[in-house]
Amino acid sequence: MSQPAEPAHAATRPPPVVALSEIARQWGRIGVTGFGGPPAHIALLRRLCVEDRGWIGAGEFGDAIAACNLLPGPASTQLAIWCGWRLRGRTGALVAGACFIAPGLAMILALSALFLAPHPPLLVLGAAAGAGAAVPAVAVHAAWGLAPASWQRIEAGTVRAARARWIGYALLGAAAAALTGPFLVLVLIACGLVETAVRTRPSGASGAFVPLALPVAVSAGGLTALVWEAFKVGALSYGGGFVIIPLMQHDAVHTYHWMTNAQFLDAVALGQVTPGPVVLTTAVVGFAAAGYAGALLAVAVAFSPSFAFILLGARHFDRLRGNHRVQAFLTGAGPSVIGAIAGSAIPLALALGQRWQYVLLPAAALWLLAARRGVVSVLLLAGACGVIAAVTGLPVT
């Protein structure tokens, strides 16, 4: 039964006593059934914690969503960790986060071994080529879905000038994703800092949140490079898990040669069709770089910031939401991330190698943008088309 509505900022009530075994079971169930990305994860967590069990108040849950959206990294994963923290402290956070991530990780590791094998079966190659053909359309769809919330941030101040800056940040992000992959993080952070400078005035010492990046050049490759790539996704990404595409594609394919363009398309598709966080795509890249050890290392690094943000900062969520510098930074970084996700569709489309894939791509775009159907369905249908192409003798590699 649904709980009574609460004020948006209802007072925090004492947490109920919830066994760790129950947290493990329920969060593991969400990790298995959470197809559809962050919106599905948030809906499942709300149904469990707010509506069915009444463990967390509706207002407090809504505030947590807003706070997690201010943090870099996968917001729905951070929300899952926060819910565990709210119920059983740090131990609950660790159990909830691990059980939320583990099912999708197990599935994506098994699929990585199949899709990235030296000689995968023909039907697997066909399914991969078909699903990969839809990935550029999925990127555009993701950017389109993020744009309205980001656009709403610009209403304060001079609207015309703020909208012009929003468009400029988006164009810079798109250009960086399409043309200068290694420097994308710098562009995203620069846009955020510019907007912060525009909207805020210098003041005395304060606890202002200042997002920083250390874009260390890791030219030698190996595990150090893999750690940096995973860290970028987990700690320096603003806009959700899908920003993994522009952040990782250039380095994974062109700089370190861990995988081909076609295999990277497969990685993105696998991250979308499996349950759990989209950031689990890092496991596929890690597997291509260094097998199972590389996959586990990449996942550990990519998700560690999310755990750290909640374990160390959950008590300060109210201050985070009220921090004008945080809001200003995201007002600039947000549109540049959206532009980067949309811009990544260009190199992704250019990576397609077969003519029939270029027929499938616009069909996938129509399915997502015109028919407004789901990402999982389009990838599964595109994969089925790829299997048909393989069976009928069309080239798939």
Stockholm file with secondary structure:
# STOCKHOLM 1.0

chainA/1-397         MSQPAEPAHAATRPPPVVALSEIARQWGRIGVTGFGGPPAHIALLRRLCVEDRGWIGAGEFGDAIAACNLLPGPASTQLAIWCGWRLRGRTGALVAGACFIAPGLAMILALSALFLAPHPPLLVLGAAAGAGAAVPAVAVHAAWGLAPASWQRIEAGTVRAARARWIGYALLGAAAAALTGPFLVLVLIACGLVETAVRTRPSGASGAFVPLALPVAVSAGGLTALVWEAFKVGALSYGGGFVIIPLMQHDAVHTYHWMTNAQFLDAVALGQVTPGPVVLTTAVVGFAAAGYAGALLAVAVAFSPSFAFILLGARHFDRLRGNHRVQAFLTGAGPSVIGAIAGSAIPLALALGQRWQYVLLPAAALWLLAARRGVVSVLLLAGACGVIAAVTGLPVT
#=GR chainA/1-397 SS CCCCCCCTTCCCCCCCCCCHHHHHHHHHHHHHHCTTSHHHHHHHHHIIIIIISCCSCHHHHHHHHHHHTTSSSCHHHHHHHHHHHHHHHHHHHHHHHHHHHHHHHHHHHHHHHHHTSSSCCHHHHHHHHHHHHHHHHHHHHHHHHHHHHHHHGGGSSCHHHHHHHHHHHHHHHHHHHHHCGGGHHHHHHHHHHHHHHHHCCCCSSCCCCCCCCCCCCCTTCHHHHHHHHHHHHHHSCCSCGGGHHHHHHHIIIIISCSSCHHHHHHHHHHHHHSSSCGGGHHHHHHHHHHHHHHHHHHHHHHHHHHHHHHHHHGGGHHHHHHCHHHHHHHHHHHHHHHHHHHHTHHHHHHTCCSHHHHHHHHHHHIIIIISCCCHHHHHHHHHHHHHHHHHTTCCCC
#=GC SS_cons         CCCCCCCTTCCCCCCCCCCHHHHHHHHHHHHHHCTTSHHHHHHHHHIIIIIISCCSCHHHHHHHHHHHTTSSSCHHHHHHHHHHHHHHHHHHHHHHHHHHHHHHHHHHHHHHHHHTSSSCCHHHHHHHHHHHHHHHHHHHHHHHHHHHHHHHGGGSSCHHHHHHHHHHHHHHHHHHHHHCGGGHHHHHHHHHHHHHHHHCCCCSSCCCCCCCCCCCCCTTCHHHHHHHHHHHHHHSCCSCGGGHHHHHHHIIIIISCSSCHHHHHHHHHHHHHSSSCGGGHHHHHHHHHHHHHHHHHHHHHHHHHHHHHHHHHGGGHHHHHHCHHHHHHHHHHHHHHHHHHHHTHHHHHHTCCSHHHHHHHHHHHIIIIISCCCHHHHHHHHHHHHHHHHHTTCCCC
//
